[in-house]
Amino acid sequence: MIVTTEAIVLKSVKYRETSKLVSLYTADFGRCSVIANGARRAKNKFGSSLEPTSCSSVTFYKSANKDLHTLSAAETALPLRNIMESFDRLTTGMAMLELVYTSQLDEEHNPGLYMLLKESLRILNDTTGSPQSLLASFQLHLAAETGFAVNPLHCPESGEDIQPDQAPEFVISLADGAPFSPAFSVNRTGLRIEADVLAALQQLYTTPIDDAPEVDISDKVLLQLRDFFGRYFEYHLGKRIGTRSVKFLHETHDYPPKPPNFSV
């Protein structure tokens, strides 16, 4: 069956002499793997549409009983050139791709997650704010789209509103991502987070993702947020899916770009 769909390129690796194996997150079929024959030739029909972080319209032959499909056409659907021109933007974009790649199974359709990833990459491409604040917001939304939303505003035991100035630190339940109030935190299991980390979580939770890059978060708090999300996803998915974005970047793309060869 030949299908055409929009897709985000998650990962692309060399295959044999002239081809690529490409992992896509598609609007209609979830995560899919395709082989792009001839994609590594100097002159090929795919152009830059198969580079990681690309949003492309793709056509492939979808095999009914196989995990690898054959790509026949691809062209850029949404230009995201600014991501490739900044190392901070690119590593953040690669972290988003890695989170989707490692948290999703093949061909699990989730249109909400596709739109989240596409919109987050668009914001990343256009923003002059903090890519890392956007990444933290993306992780909050990813948890919700995957079925285990974080709720940092209310105590899971009493239901009362939680204010970060109530205590220097809080126990946050890994089961539902909610912080216990100080009165209910004794002998509770979960992850201890400092009050400023909870404050950042609450601010991101109540801020539209378009405005997330403007949320000012210190490097120390960003590091603790990364640890929180790593543990939270591990609890729900049974595996650690932390953002190894620099390593993931070098696995899927030549970066920094190779200098041009002017020899004759």
Secondary structure, 3 states (H helix, E strand, C coil): CEEEEEEEEEEEEEECCCEEEEEEEECCCEEEEEEECCCCCCCCCCCCCCCCCCEEEEEEECCCCCCEEEEEEEEEEECCHHHHCCHHHHHHHHHHHHHHHHHCCECCCCHHHHHHHHHHHHHHHHCCCCHHHHHHHHHHHHHHHHCCCCCCCECCCCCCECCHHHCCEEEECCCCCCECCHHHCCCCCCEEEEHHHHHHHHHHHCCCHHHHHHCCCCHHHHHHHHHHHHHHHHHHHCCCCCCCHHHHHHHHCCCCCCCCCCCC
